[in-house]
Amino acid sequence: MAQLVINTRADLDSIKGTKQHTDFMNRLRGSMTRQQDVAEYPENYGEPGYDGPVVEPIWEEVEDLSLIQRFGFNKSDLL
C-alpha cells in the first residue's frame, strides 16, 4: 500500500489505526524538543577576516511545540 502524504490533521485522522498513523504520531512526539546552540559568539564571528578565538557550540535541548500545534495537538495530548 502506498504511503499517504500527511499535510493536515484531517490527513492524519483519515489513517487512524494504521501503522503509518502510529509511526507519524511517534515522529510528532519526537519533534517536541530540538537541539539549539546557546554559545555566545563575538561580533563578526564566522565573517571573512575574523581572527579571534574559536568558540565551540554549546548544545541545549529546548522545547519546540510548533509542529505538534500545526497538527492541532498540545503537549498533554502526546504524553
mmJSON file of the N, C-alpha and C atoms, coordinates in Angstrom:
{"data_MODEL":{"atom_site":{
"group_PDB":["ATOM","ATOM","ATOM","ATOM","ATOM","ATOM","ATOM","ATOM","ATOM","ATOM","ATOM","ATOM","ATOM","ATOM","ATOM","ATOM","ATOM","ATOM","ATOM","ATOM","ATOM","ATOM","ATOM","ATOM","ATOM","ATOM","ATOM","ATOM","ATOM","ATOM","ATOM","ATOM","ATOM","ATOM","ATOM","ATOM","ATOM","ATOM","ATOM","ATOM","ATOM","ATOM","ATOM","ATOM","ATOM","ATOM","ATOM","ATOM","ATOM","ATOM","ATOM","ATOM","ATOM","ATOM","ATOM","ATOM","ATOM","ATOM","ATOM","ATOM","ATOM","ATOM","ATOM","ATOM","ATOM","ATOM","ATOM","ATOM","ATOM","ATOM","ATOM","ATOM","ATOM","ATOM","ATOM","ATOM","ATOM","ATOM","ATOM","ATOM","ATOM","ATOM","ATOM","ATOM","ATOM","ATOM","ATOM","ATOM","ATOM","ATOM","ATOM","ATOM","ATOM","ATOM","ATOM","ATOM","ATOM","ATOM","ATOM","ATOM","ATOM","ATOM","ATOM","ATOM","ATOM","ATOM","ATOM","ATOM","ATOM","ATOM","ATOM","ATOM","ATOM","ATOM","ATOM","ATOM","ATOM","ATOM","ATOM","ATOM","ATOM","ATOM","ATOM","ATOM","ATOM","ATOM","ATOM","ATOM","ATOM","ATOM","ATOM","ATOM","ATOM","ATOM","ATOM","ATOM","ATOM","ATOM","ATOM","ATOM","ATOM","ATOM","ATOM","ATOM","ATOM","ATOM","ATOM","ATOM","ATOM","ATOM","ATOM","ATOM","ATOM","ATOM","ATOM","ATOM","ATOM","ATOM","ATOM","ATOM","ATOM","ATOM","ATOM","ATOM","ATOM","ATOM","ATOM","ATOM","ATOM","ATOM","ATOM","ATOM","ATOM","ATOM","ATOM","ATOM","ATOM","ATOM","ATOM","ATOM","ATOM","ATOM","ATOM","ATOM","ATOM","ATOM","ATOM","ATOM","ATOM","ATOM","ATOM","ATOM","ATOM","ATOM","ATOM","ATOM","ATOM","ATOM","ATOM","ATOM","ATOM","ATOM","ATOM","ATOM","ATOM","ATOM","ATOM","ATOM","ATOM","ATOM","ATOM","ATOM","ATOM","ATOM","ATOM","ATOM","ATOM","ATOM","ATOM","ATOM","ATOM","ATOM","ATOM","ATOM","ATOM","ATOM","ATOM","ATOM","ATOM","ATOM","ATOM","ATOM","ATOM","ATOM","ATOM","ATOM","ATOM"],
"id":[1,2,3,4,5,6,7,8,9,10,11,12,13,14,15,16,17,18,19,20,21,22,23,24,25,26,27,28,29,30,31,32,33,34,35,36,37,38,39,40,41,42,43,44,45,46,47,48,49,50,51,52,53,54,55,56,57,58,59,60,61,62,63,64,65,66,67,68,69,70,71,72,73,74,75,76,77,78,79,80,81,82,83,84,85,86,87,88,89,90,91,92,93,94,95,96,97,98,99,100,101,102,103,104,105,106,107,108,109,110,111,112,113,114,115,116,117,118,119,120,121,122,123,124,125,126,127,128,129,130,131,132,133,134,135,136,137,138,139,140,141,142,143,144,145,146,147,148,149,150,151,152,153,154,155,156,157,158,159,160,161,162,163,164,165,166,167,168,169,170,171,172,173,174,175,176,177,178,179,180,181,182,183,184,185,186,187,188,189,190,191,192,193,194,195,196,197,198,199,200,201,202,203,204,205,206,207,208,209,210,211,212,213,214,215,216,217,218,219,220,221,222,223,224,225,226,227,228,229,230,231,232,233,234,235,236,237],
"type_symbol":["N","C","C","N","C","C","N","C","C","N","C","C","N","C","C","N","C","C","N","C","C","N","C","C","N","C","C","N","C","C","N","C","C","N","C","C","N","C","C","N","C","C","N","C","C","N","C","C","N","C","C","N","C","C","N","C","C","N","C","C","N","C","C","N","C","C","N","C","C","N","C","C","N","C","C","N","C","C","N","C","C","N","C","C","N","C","C","N","C","C","N","C","C","N","C","C","N","C","C","N","C","C","N","C","C","N","C","C","N","C","C","N","C","C","N","C","C","N","C","C","N","C","C","N","C","C","N","C","C","N","C","C","N","C","C","N","C","C","N","C","C","N","C","C","N","C","C","N","C","C","N","C","C","N","C","C","N","C","C","N","C","C","N","C","C","N","C","C","N","C","C","N","C","C","N","C","C","N","C","C","N","C","C","N","C","C","N","C","C","N","C","C","N","C","C","N","C","C","N","C","C","N","C","C","N","C","C","N","C","C","N","C","C","N","C","C","N","C","C","N","C","C","N","C","C","N","C","C","N","C","C","N","C","C","N","C","C"],
"label_atom_id":["N","CA","C","N","CA","C","N","CA","C","N","CA","C","N","CA","C","N","CA","C","N","CA","C","N","CA","C","N","CA","C","N","CA","C","N","CA","C","N","CA","C","N","CA","C","N","CA","C","N","CA","C","N","CA","C","N","CA","C","N","CA","C","N","CA","C","N","CA","C","N","CA","C","N","CA","C","N","CA","C","N","CA","C","N","CA","C","N","CA","C","N","CA","C","N","CA","C","N","CA","C","N","CA","C","N","CA","C","N","CA","C","N","CA","C","N","CA","C","N","CA","C","N","CA","C","N","CA","C","N","CA","C","N","CA","C","N","CA","C","N","CA","C","N","CA","C","N","CA","C","N","CA","C","N","CA","C","N","CA","C","N","CA","C","N","CA","C","N","CA","C","N","CA","C","N","CA","C","N","CA","C","N","CA","C","N","CA","C","N","CA","C","N","CA","C","N","CA","C","N","CA","C","N","CA","C","N","CA","C","N","CA","C","N","CA","C","N","CA","C","N","CA","C","N","CA","C","N","CA","C","N","CA","C","N","CA","C","N","CA","C","N","CA","C","N","CA","C","N","CA","C","N","CA","C","N","CA","C","N","CA","C","N","CA","C","N","CA","C","N","CA","C","N","CA","C"],
"label_alt_id":[null,null,null,null,null,null,null,null,null,null,null,null,null,null,null,null,null,null,null,null,null,null,null,null,null,null,null,null,null,null,null,null,null,null,null,null,null,null,null,null,null,null,null,null,null,null,null,null,null,null,null,null,null,null,null,null,null,null,null,null,null,null,null,null,null,null,null,null,null,null,null,null,null,null,null,null,null,null,null,null,null,null,null,null,null,null,null,null,null,null,null,null,null,null,null,null,null,null,null,null,null,null,null,null,null,null,null,null,null,null,null,null,null,null,null,null,null,null,null,null,null,null,null,null,null,null,null,null,null,null,null,null,null,null,null,null,null,null,null,null,null,null,null,null,null,null,null,null,null,null,null,null,null,null,null,null,null,null,null,null,null,null,null,null,null,null,null,null,null,null,null,null,null,null,null,null,null,null,null,null,null,null,null,null,null,null,null,null,null,null,null,null,null,null,null,null,null,null,null,null,null,null,null,null,null,null,null,null,null,null,null,null,null,null,null,null,null,null,null,null,null,null,null,null,null,null,null,null,null,null,null,null,null,null,null,null,null],
"label_comp_id":["MET","MET","MET","ALA","ALA","ALA","GLN","GLN","GLN","LEU","LEU","LEU","VAL","VAL","VAL","ILE","ILE","ILE","ASN","ASN","ASN","THR","THR","THR","ARG","ARG","ARG","ALA","ALA","ALA","ASP","ASP","ASP","LEU","LEU","LEU","ASP","ASP","ASP","SER","SER","SER","ILE","ILE","ILE","LYS","LYS","LYS","GLY","GLY","GLY","THR","THR","THR","LYS","LYS","LYS","GLN","GLN","GLN","HIS","HIS","HIS","THR","THR","THR","ASP","ASP","ASP","PHE","PHE","PHE","MET","MET","MET","ASN","ASN","ASN","ARG","ARG","ARG","LEU","LEU","LEU","ARG","ARG","ARG","GLY","GLY","GLY","SER","SER","SER","MET","MET","MET","THR","THR","THR","ARG","ARG","ARG","GLN","GLN","GLN","GLN","GLN","GLN","ASP","ASP","ASP","VAL","VAL","VAL","ALA","ALA","ALA","GLU","GLU","GLU","TYR","TYR","TYR","PRO","PRO","PRO","GLU","GLU","GLU","ASN","ASN","ASN","TYR","TYR","TYR","GLY","GLY","GLY","GLU","GLU","GLU","PRO","PRO","PRO","GLY","GLY","GLY","TYR","TYR","TYR","ASP","ASP","ASP","GLY","GLY","GLY","PRO","PRO","PRO","VAL","VAL","VAL","VAL","VAL","VAL","GLU","GLU","GLU","PRO","PRO","PRO","ILE","ILE","ILE","TRP","TRP","TRP","GLU","GLU","GLU","GLU","GLU","GLU","VAL","VAL","VAL","GLU","GLU","GLU","ASP","ASP","ASP","LEU","LEU","LEU","SER","SER","SER","LEU","LEU","LEU","ILE","ILE","ILE","GLN","GLN","GLN","ARG","ARG","ARG","PHE","PHE","PHE","GLY","GLY","GLY","PHE","PHE","PHE","ASN","ASN","ASN","LYS","LYS","LYS","SER","SER","SER","ASP","ASP","ASP","LEU","LEU","LEU","LEU","LEU","LEU"],
"label_asym_id":["A","A","A","A","A","A","A","A","A","A","A","A","A","A","A","A","A","A","A","A","A","A","A","A","A","A","A","A","A","A","A","A","A","A","A","A","A","A","A","A","A","A","A","A","A","A","A","A","A","A","A","A","A","A","A","A","A","A","A","A","A","A","A","A","A","A","A","A","A","A","A","A","A","A","A","A","A","A","A","A","A","A","A","A","A","A","A","A","A","A","A","A","A","A","A","A","A","A","A","A","A","A","A","A","A","A","A","A","A","A","A","A","A","A","A","A","A","A","A","A","A","A","A","A","A","A","A","A","A","A","A","A","A","A","A","A","A","A","A","A","A","A","A","A","A","A","A","A","A","A","A","A","A","A","A","A","A","A","A","A","A","A","A","A","A","A","A","A","A","A","A","A","A","A","A","A","A","A","A","A","A","A","A","A","A","A","A","A","A","A","A","A","A","A","A","A","A","A","A","A","A","A","A","A","A","A","A","A","A","A","A","A","A","A","A","A","A","A","A","A","A","A","A","A","A","A","A","A","A","A","A","A","A","A","A","A","A"],
"label_entity_id":["1","1","1","1","1","1","1","1","1","1","1","1","1","1","1","1","1","1","1","1","1","1","1","1","1","1","1","1","1","1","1","1","1","1","1","1","1","1","1","1","1","1","1","1","1","1","1","1","1","1","1","1","1","1","1","1","1","1","1","1","1","1","1","1","1","1","1","1","1","1","1","1","1","1","1","1","1","1","1","1","1","1","1","1","1","1","1","1","1","1","1","1","1","1","1","1","1","1","1","1","1","1","1","1","1","1","1","1","1","1","1","1","1","1","1","1","1","1","1","1","1","1","1","1","1","1","1","1","1","1","1","1","1","1","1","1","1","1","1","1","1","1","1","1","1","1","1","1","1","1","1","1","1","1","1","1","1","1","1","1","1","1","1","1","1","1","1","1","1","1","1","1","1","1","1","1","1","1","1","1","1","1","1","1","1","1","1","1","1","1","1","1","1","1","1","1","1","1","1","1","1","1","1","1","1","1","1","1","1","1","1","1","1","1","1","1","1","1","1","1","1","1","1","1","1","1","1","1","1","1","1","1","1","1","1","1","1"],
"label_seq_id":[1,1,1,2,2,2,3,3,3,4,4,4,5,5,5,6,6,6,7,7,7,8,8,8,9,9,9,10,10,10,11,11,11,12,12,12,13,13,13,14,14,14,15,15,15,16,16,16,17,17,17,18,18,18,19,19,19,20,20,20,21,21,21,22,22,22,23,23,23,24,24,24,25,25,25,26,26,26,27,27,27,28,28,28,29,29,29,30,30,30,31,31,31,32,32,32,33,33,33,34,34,34,35,35,35,36,36,36,37,37,37,38,38,38,39,39,39,40,40,40,41,41,41,42,42,42,43,43,43,44,44,44,45,45,45,46,46,46,47,47,47,48,48,48,49,49,49,50,50,50,51,51,51,52,52,52,53,53,53,54,54,54,55,55,55,56,56,56,57,57,57,58,58,58,59,59,59,60,60,60,61,61,61,62,62,62,63,63,63,64,64,64,65,65,65,66,66,66,67,67,67,68,68,68,69,69,69,70,70,70,71,71,71,72,72,72,73,73,73,74,74,74,75,75,75,76,76,76,77,77,77,78,78,78,79,79,79],
"pdbx_PDB_ins_code":[null,null,null,null,null,null,null,null,null,null,null,null,null,null,null,null,null,null,null,null,null,null,null,null,null,null,null,null,null,null,null,null,null,null,null,null,null,null,null,null,null,null,null,null,null,null,null,null,null,null,null,null,null,null,null,null,null,null,null,null,null,null,null,null,null,null,null,null,null,null,null,null,null,null,null,null,null,null,null,null,null,null,null,null,null,null,null,null,null,null,null,null,null,null,null,null,null,null,null,null,null,null,null,null,null,null,null,null,null,null,null,null,null,null,null,null,null,null,null,null,null,null,null,null,null,null,null,null,null,null,null,null,null,null,null,null,null,null,null,null,null,null,null,null,null,null,null,null,null,null,null,null,null,null,null,null,null,null,null,null,null,null,null,null,null,null,null,null,null,null,null,null,null,null,null,null,null,null,null,null,null,null,null,null,null,null,null,null,null,null,null,null,null,null,null,null,null,null,null,null,null,null,null,null,null,null,null,null,null,null,null,null,null,null,null,null,null,null,null,null,null,null,null,null,null,null,null,null,null,null,null,null,null,null,null,null,null],
"Cartn_x":[0.841,0.0,0.886,0.569,1.337,1.172,2.229,2.181,1.406,0.486,-0.276,0.585,0.562,1.238,0.362,0.973,0.223,0.602,-0.326,-0.104,-0.981,-2.072,-3.041,-3.505,-4.198,-4.782,-5.81,-6.551,-7.551,-6.868,-5.727,-4.961,-4.575,-4.098,-3.667,-4.842,-5.935,-7.111,-7.678,-7.49,-8.038,-7.316,-6.156,-5.405,-5.287,-6.103,-6.066,-6.194,-5.389,-5.417,-4.44,-3.709,-2.735,-1.316,-0.41,0.999,1.535,1.102,1.563,1.132,-0.066,-0.542,0.317,0.551,1.378,2.777,3.378,4.726,4.749,3.739,3.675,3.523,2.676,2.487,3.79,4.546,5.835,6.802,6.784,7.64,7.19,5.886,5.406,5.892,5.814,6.309,7.79,8.546,9.979,10.309,9.35,9.603,9.399,9.002,8.661,9.88,11.054,12.281,13.259,14.186,15.231,16.51,17.619,18.913,19.172,19.626,19.91,21.26,22.05,23.354,23.126,23.552,23.35,24.66,25.749,27.035,26.945,27.703,27.76,28.964,28.718,29.762,30.121,31.422,31.837,31.279,31.186,30.744,31.648,31.054,31.747,32.278,31.887,32.344,31.867,32.764,32.42,32.461,32.738,32.833,34.245,34.39,35.732,36.607,37.816,38.752,38.688,37.733,37.669,38.89,39.623,40.829,40.825,39.66,39.54,39.521,39.229,39.238,38.09,38.321,37.277,36.361,35.066,34.083,33.366,33.422,32.739,31.252,30.414,28.976,28.619,27.602,27.047,25.614,25.371,24.06,23.166,21.961,20.939,19.669,18.973,17.681,16.624,15.868,14.803,13.472,12.427,11.088,10.63,10.071,9.529,8.265,7.124,5.841,5.194,5.912,5.319,4.776,5.475,5.0,3.744,3.736,2.543,1.343,1.584,0.491,-0.049,0.82,0.369,-0.654,-0.518,-1.443,-2.567,-2.694,-3.819,-3.662,-2.437,-2.189,-1.541,-1.662,-0.856,-0.001,0.891,1.871,1.199,0.144,-0.5,-1.17,-1.539,-2.125,-1.146,0.142,1.141,1.986,1.728,2.499,1.901],
"Cartn_y":[-1.181,0.0,1.244,2.225,3.462,4.285,4.993,5.873,7.14,7.529,8.753,9.927,11.01,12.232,12.889,13.198,13.769,15.238,16.11,17.55,18.222,17.57,18.197,17.189,17.69,16.819,15.886,16.378,15.536,14.364,14.622,13.533,12.495,12.979,12.079,11.289,11.954,11.278,10.236,10.448,9.509,8.16,8.082,6.814,6.267,6.774,6.32,4.802,4.202,2.754,2.018,2.74,2.107,2.273,1.476,1.6,2.979,3.495,4.809,5.886,5.778,6.723,6.619,5.402,5.191,5.754,5.475,5.98,7.508,8.107,9.567,10.175,9.583,10.09,9.999,8.913,8.792,9.879,10.189,11.266,12.616,12.829,14.074,14.202,13.11,13.141,13.518,12.964,13.24,14.662,15.355,16.721,17.773,17.359,18.322,18.996,18.492,19.149,19.184,20.127,20.231,20.705,20.504,20.955,22.362,23.247,24.627,25.031,25.685,26.196,27.472,27.479,28.641,29.346,28.97,29.634,31.101,31.94,33.355,33.558,34.155,34.354,35.831,36.139,37.536,38.157,39.471,40.187,39.816,39.63,39.26,37.828,37.014,35.62,34.917,34.222,33.494,34.346,35.627,36.514,36.445,36.759,36.812,37.804,37.403,38.265,38.142,37.395,37.206,36.434,36.971,36.275,36.047,36.086,35.853,34.365,34.053,32.654,31.843,30.558,29.629,29.378,29.46,29.216,27.914,26.983,25.697,25.869,25.197,25.296,24.655,25.186,24.618,24.231,22.928,22.439,22.213,22.754,22.559,22.057,21.194,20.724,21.746,22.221,23.184,22.653,23.005,22.585,23.424,22.755,23.428,22.677,23.26,22.606,23.056,23.785,24.369,23.31,22.201,21.189,20.48,20.094,19.409,20.348,21.641,22.611,22.782,22.664,22.754,21.658,20.511,19.398,19.386,20.46,20.598,19.879,19.551,18.892,19.867,19.547,20.244,19.194,19.647,18.758,17.612,17.895,16.846,15.779,16.114,15.13,14.016,14.351,13.399,12.764,13.1,12.475,11.168],
"Cartn_z":[0.0,0.0,0.0,-0.814,-0.91,0.366,0.719,1.88,1.522,2.367,2.201,2.647,1.905,2.328,3.391,4.52,5.645,5.78,5.41,5.497,6.531,6.919,7.819,8.871,9.856,10.878,10.245,9.262,8.579,7.874,7.244,6.614,7.653,8.783,9.858,10.417,10.683,11.227,10.268,8.98,7.988,7.986,8.61,8.643,10.066,10.973,12.376,12.443,13.309,13.47,12.572,11.741,10.85,11.395,10.859,11.237,10.844,9.7,9.274,10.279,10.811,11.829,13.082,13.544,14.737,14.537,13.389,13.094,13.066,12.455,12.37,13.763,14.593,15.954,16.749,16.562,17.239,16.778,15.494,14.991,15.552,15.667,16.274,17.711,18.478,19.859,19.887,18.953,18.89,18.475,17.889,17.422,18.506,19.7,20.739,21.357,21.1,21.551,20.38,20.454,19.444,20.116,19.451,19.951,19.435,20.324,19.938,20.495,19.673,20.095,20.894,22.171,23.027,23.354,22.687,22.918,22.503,23.198,22.83,21.931,20.794,19.794,19.708,19.555,19.414,18.136,18.132,16.939,15.764,14.614,13.365,13.355,14.323,14.342,13.075,12.412,11.201,9.941,10.082,8.922,8.343,7.066,6.481,7.252,7.531,8.248,9.757,10.308,11.764,12.206,13.184,13.64,15.143,15.757,17.191,17.512,18.757,19.195,18.587,18.485,18.041,19.234,19.006,20.059,19.741,20.669,20.488,20.784,20.017,20.287,21.631,22.26,23.492,23.151,23.083,22.655,23.856,23.776,24.806,24.147,24.848,24.361,24.774,23.803,24.089,23.572,24.267,23.854,22.657,21.671,20.487,20.088,20.384,20.144,18.836,18.016,16.811,15.849,15.672,14.726,15.241,16.512,17.016,17.02,17.269,17.243,15.826,14.839,13.442,13.137,13.799,13.594,14.627,15.406,16.324,17.647,18.036,19.313,20.279,21.57,22.572,23.264,24.105,24.739,25.492,26.241,27.049,26.171,24.944,24.039,23.673,23.689,23.186,24.283,25.542,26.635,27.056],
"occupancy":[1.0,1.0,1.0,1.0,1.0,1.0,1.0,1.0,1.0,1.0,1.0,1.0,1.0,1.0,1.0,1.0,1.0,1.0,1.0,1.0,1.0,1.0,1.0,1.0,1.0,1.0,1.0,1.0,1.0,1.0,1.0,1.0,1.0,1.0,1.0,1.0,1.0,1.0,1.0,1.0,1.0,1.0,1.0,1.0,1.0,1.0,1.0,1.0,1.0,1.0,1.0,1.0,1.0,1.0,1.0,1.0,1.0,1.0,1.0,1.0,1.0,1.0,1.0,1.0,1.0,1.0,1.0,1.0,1.0,1.0,1.0,1.0,1.0,1.0,1.0,1.0,1.0,1.0,1.0,1.0,1.0,1.0,1.0,1.0,1.0,1.0,1.0,1.0,1.0,1.0,1.0,1.0,1.0,1.0,1.0,1.0,1.0,1.0,1.0,1.0,1.0,1.0,1.0,1.0,1.0,1.0,1.0,1.0,1.0,1.0,1.0,1.0,1.0,1.0,1.0,1.0,1.0,1.0,1.0,1.0,1.0,1.0,1.0,1.0,1.0,1.0,1.0,1.0,1.0,1.0,1.0,1.0,1.0,1.0,1.0,1.0,1.0,1.0,1.0,1.0,1.0,1.0,1.0,1.0,1.0,1.0,1.0,1.0,1.0,1.0,1.0,1.0,1.0,1.0,1.0,1.0,1.0,1.0,1.0,1.0,1.0,1.0,1.0,1.0,1.0,1.0,1.0,1.0,1.0,1.0,1.0,1.0,1.0,1.0,1.0,1.0,1.0,1.0,1.0,1.0,1.0,1.0,1.0,1.0,1.0,1.0,1.0,1.0,1.0,1.0,1.0,1.0,1.0,1.0,1.0,1.0,1.0,1.0,1.0,1.0,1.0,1.0,1.0,1.0,1.0,1.0,1.0,1.0,1.0,1.0,1.0,1.0,1.0,1.0,1.0,1.0,1.0,1.0,1.0,1.0,1.0,1.0,1.0,1.0,1.0,1.0,1.0,1.0,1.0,1.0,1.0,1.0,1.0,1.0,1.0,1.0,1.0],
"B_iso_or_equiv":[0.0,0.0,0.0,0.0,0.0,0.0,0.0,0.0,0.0,0.0,0.0,0.0,0.0,0.0,0.0,0.0,0.0,0.0,0.0,0.0,0.0,0.0,0.0,0.0,0.0,0.0,0.0,0.0,0.0,0.0,0.0,0.0,0.0,0.0,0.0,0.0,0.0,0.0,0.0,0.0,0.0,0.0,0.0,0.0,0.0,0.0,0.0,0.0,0.0,0.0,0.0,0.0,0.0,0.0,0.0,0.0,0.0,0.0,0.0,0.0,0.0,0.0,0.0,0.0,0.0,0.0,0.0,0.0,0.0,0.0,0.0,0.0,0.0,0.0,0.0,0.0,0.0,0.0,0.0,0.0,0.0,0.0,0.0,0.0,0.0,0.0,0.0,0.0,0.0,0.0,0.0,0.0,0.0,0.0,0.0,0.0,0.0,0.0,0.0,0.0,0.0,0.0,0.0,0.0,0.0,0.0,0.0,0.0,0.0,0.0,0.0,0.0,0.0,0.0,0.0,0.0,0.0,0.0,0.0,0.0,0.0,0.0,0.0,0.0,0.0,0.0,0.0,0.0,0.0,0.0,0.0,0.0,0.0,0.0,0.0,0.0,0.0,0.0,0.0,0.0,0.0,0.0,0.0,0.0,0.0,0.0,0.0,0.0,0.0,0.0,0.0,0.0,0.0,0.0,0.0,0.0,0.0,0.0,0.0,0.0,0.0,0.0,0.0,0.0,0.0,0.0,0.0,0.0,0.0,0.0,0.0,0.0,0.0,0.0,0.0,0.0,0.0,0.0,0.0,0.0,0.0,0.0,0.0,0.0,0.0,0.0,0.0,0.0,0.0,0.0,0.0,0.0,0.0,0.0,0.0,0.0,0.0,0.0,0.0,0.0,0.0,0.0,0.0,0.0,0.0,0.0,0.0,0.0,0.0,0.0,0.0,0.0,0.0,0.0,0.0,0.0,0.0,0.0,0.0,0.0,0.0,0.0,0.0,0.0,0.0,0.0,0.0,0.0,0.0,0.0,0.0,0.0,0.0,0.0,0.0,0.0,0.0],
"pdbx_formal_charge":[null,null,null,null,null,null,null,null,null,null,null,null,null,null,null,null,null,null,null,null,null,null,null,null,null,null,null,null,null,null,null,null,null,null,null,null,null,null,null,null,null,null,null,null,null,null,null,null,null,null,null,null,null,null,null,null,null,null,null,null,null,null,null,null,null,null,null,null,null,null,null,null,null,null,null,null,null,null,null,null,null,null,null,null,null,null,null,null,null,null,null,null,null,null,null,null,null,null,null,null,null,null,null,null,null,null,null,null,null,null,null,null,null,null,null,null,null,null,null,null,null,null,null,null,null,null,null,null,null,null,null,null,null,null,null,null,null,null,null,null,null,null,null,null,null,null,null,null,null,null,null,null,null,null,null,null,null,null,null,null,null,null,null,null,null,null,null,null,null,null,null,null,null,null,null,null,null,null,null,null,null,null,null,null,null,null,null,null,null,null,null,null,null,null,null,null,null,null,null,null,null,null,null,null,null,null,null,null,null,null,null,null,null,null,null,null,null,null,null,null,null,null,null,null,null,null,null,null,null,null,null,null,null,null,null,null,null],
"auth_seq_id":[1,1,1,2,2,2,3,3,3,4,4,4,5,5,5,6,6,6,7,7,7,8,8,8,9,9,9,10,10,10,11,11,11,12,12,12,13,13,13,14,14,14,15,15,15,16,16,16,17,17,17,18,18,18,19,19,19,20,20,20,21,21,21,22,22,22,23,23,23,24,24,24,25,25,25,26,26,26,27,27,27,28,28,28,29,29,29,30,30,30,31,31,31,32,32,32,33,33,33,34,34,34,35,35,35,36,36,36,37,37,37,38,38,38,39,39,39,40,40,40,41,41,41,42,42,42,43,43,43,44,44,44,45,45,45,46,46,46,47,47,47,48,48,48,49,49,49,50,50,50,51,51,51,52,52,52,53,53,53,54,54,54,55,55,55,56,56,56,57,57,57,58,58,58,59,59,59,60,60,60,61,61,61,62,62,62,63,63,63,64,64,64,65,65,65,66,66,66,67,67,67,68,68,68,69,69,69,70,70,70,71,71,71,72,72,72,73,73,73,74,74,74,75,75,75,76,76,76,77,77,77,78,78,78,79,79,79],
"auth_comp_id":["MET","MET","MET","ALA","ALA","ALA","GLN","GLN","GLN","LEU","LEU","LEU","VAL","VAL","VAL","ILE","ILE","ILE","ASN","ASN","ASN","THR","THR","THR","ARG","ARG","ARG","ALA","ALA","ALA","ASP","ASP","ASP","LEU","LEU","LEU","ASP","ASP","ASP","SER","SER","SER","ILE","ILE","ILE","LYS","LYS","LYS","GLY","GLY","GLY","THR","THR","THR","LYS","LYS","LYS","GLN","GLN","GLN","HIS","HIS","HIS","THR","THR","THR","ASP","ASP","ASP","PHE","PHE","PHE","MET","MET","MET","ASN","ASN","ASN","ARG","ARG","ARG","LEU","LEU","LEU","ARG","ARG","ARG","GLY","GLY","GLY","SER","SER","SER","MET","MET","MET","THR","THR","THR","ARG","ARG","ARG","GLN","GLN","GLN","GLN","GLN","GLN","ASP","ASP","ASP","VAL","VAL","VAL","ALA","ALA","ALA","GLU","GLU","GLU","TYR","TYR","TYR","PRO","PRO","PRO","GLU","GLU","GLU","ASN","ASN","ASN","TYR","TYR","TYR","GLY","GLY","GLY","GLU","GLU","GLU","PRO","PRO","PRO","GLY","GLY","GLY","TYR","TYR","TYR","ASP","ASP","ASP","GLY","GLY","GLY","PRO","PRO","PRO","VAL","VAL","VAL","VAL","VAL","VAL","GLU","GLU","GLU","PRO","PRO","PRO","ILE","ILE","ILE","TRP","TRP","TRP","GLU","GLU","GLU","GLU","GLU","GLU","VAL","VAL","VAL","GLU","GLU","GLU","ASP","ASP","ASP","LEU","LEU","LEU","SER","SER","SER","LEU","LEU","LEU","ILE","ILE","ILE","GLN","GLN","GLN","ARG","ARG","ARG","PHE","PHE","PHE","GLY","GLY","GLY","PHE","PHE","PHE","ASN","ASN","ASN","LYS","LYS","LYS","SER","SER","SER","ASP","ASP","ASP","LEU","LEU","LEU","LEU","LEU","LEU"],
"auth_asym_id":["A","A","A","A","A","A","A","A","A","A","A","A","A","A","A","A","A","A","A","A","A","A","A","A","A","A","A","A","A","A","A","A","A","A","A","A","A","A","A","A","A","A","A","A","A","A","A","A","A","A","A","A","A","A","A","A","A","A","A","A","A","A","A","A","A","A","A","A","A","A","A","A","A","A","A","A","A","A","A","A","A","A","A","A","A","A","A","A","A","A","A","A","A","A","A","A","A","A","A","A","A","A","A","A","A","A","A","A","A","A","A","A","A","A","A","A","A","A","A","A","A","A","A","A","A","A","A","A","A","A","A","A","A","A","A","A","A","A","A","A","A","A","A","A","A","A","A","A","A","A","A","A","A","A","A","A","A","A","A","A","A","A","A","A","A","A","A","A","A","A","A","A","A","A","A","A","A","A","A","A","A","A","A","A","A","A","A","A","A","A","A","A","A","A","A","A","A","A","A","A","A","A","A","A","A","A","A","A","A","A","A","A","A","A","A","A","A","A","A","A","A","A","A","A","A","A","A","A","A","A","A","A","A","A","A","A","A"],
"auth_atom_id":["N","CA","C","N","CA","C","N","CA","C","N","CA","C","N","CA","C","N","CA","C","N","CA","C","N","CA","C","N","CA","C","N","CA","C","N","CA","C","N","CA","C","N","CA","C","N","CA","C","N","CA","C","N","CA","C","N","CA","C","N","CA","C","N","CA","C","N","CA","C","N","CA","C","N","CA","C","N","CA","C","N","CA","C","N","CA","C","N","CA","C","N","CA","C","N","CA","C","N","CA","C","N","CA","C","N","CA","C","N","CA","C","N","CA","C","N","CA","C","N","CA","C","N","CA","C","N","CA","C","N","CA","C","N","CA","C","N","CA","C","N","CA","C","N","CA","C","N","CA","C","N","CA","C","N","CA","C","N","CA","C","N","CA","C","N","CA","C","N","CA","C","N","CA","C","N","CA","C","N","CA","C","N","CA","C","N","CA","C","N","CA","C","N","CA","C","N","CA","C","N","CA","C","N","CA","C","N","CA","C","N","CA","C","N","CA","C","N","CA","C","N","CA","C","N","CA","C","N","CA","C","N","CA","C","N","CA","C","N","CA","C","N","CA","C","N","CA","C","N","CA","C","N","CA","C","N","CA","C","N","CA","C","N","CA","C","N","CA","C","N","CA","C","N","CA","C"],
"pdbx_PDB_model_num":[1,1,1,1,1,1,1,1,1,1,1,1,1,1,1,1,1,1,1,1,1,1,1,1,1,1,1,1,1,1,1,1,1,1,1,1,1,1,1,1,1,1,1,1,1,1,1,1,1,1,1,1,1,1,1,1,1,1,1,1,1,1,1,1,1,1,1,1,1,1,1,1,1,1,1,1,1,1,1,1,1,1,1,1,1,1,1,1,1,1,1,1,1,1,1,1,1,1,1,1,1,1,1,1,1,1,1,1,1,1,1,1,1,1,1,1,1,1,1,1,1,1,1,1,1,1,1,1,1,1,1,1,1,1,1,1,1,1,1,1,1,1,1,1,1,1,1,1,1,1,1,1,1,1,1,1,1,1,1,1,1,1,1,1,1,1,1,1,1,1,1,1,1,1,1,1,1,1,1,1,1,1,1,1,1,1,1,1,1,1,1,1,1,1,1,1,1,1,1,1,1,1,1,1,1,1,1,1,1,1,1,1,1,1,1,1,1,1,1,1,1,1,1,1,1,1,1,1,1,1,1,1,1,1,1,1,1]
}}}
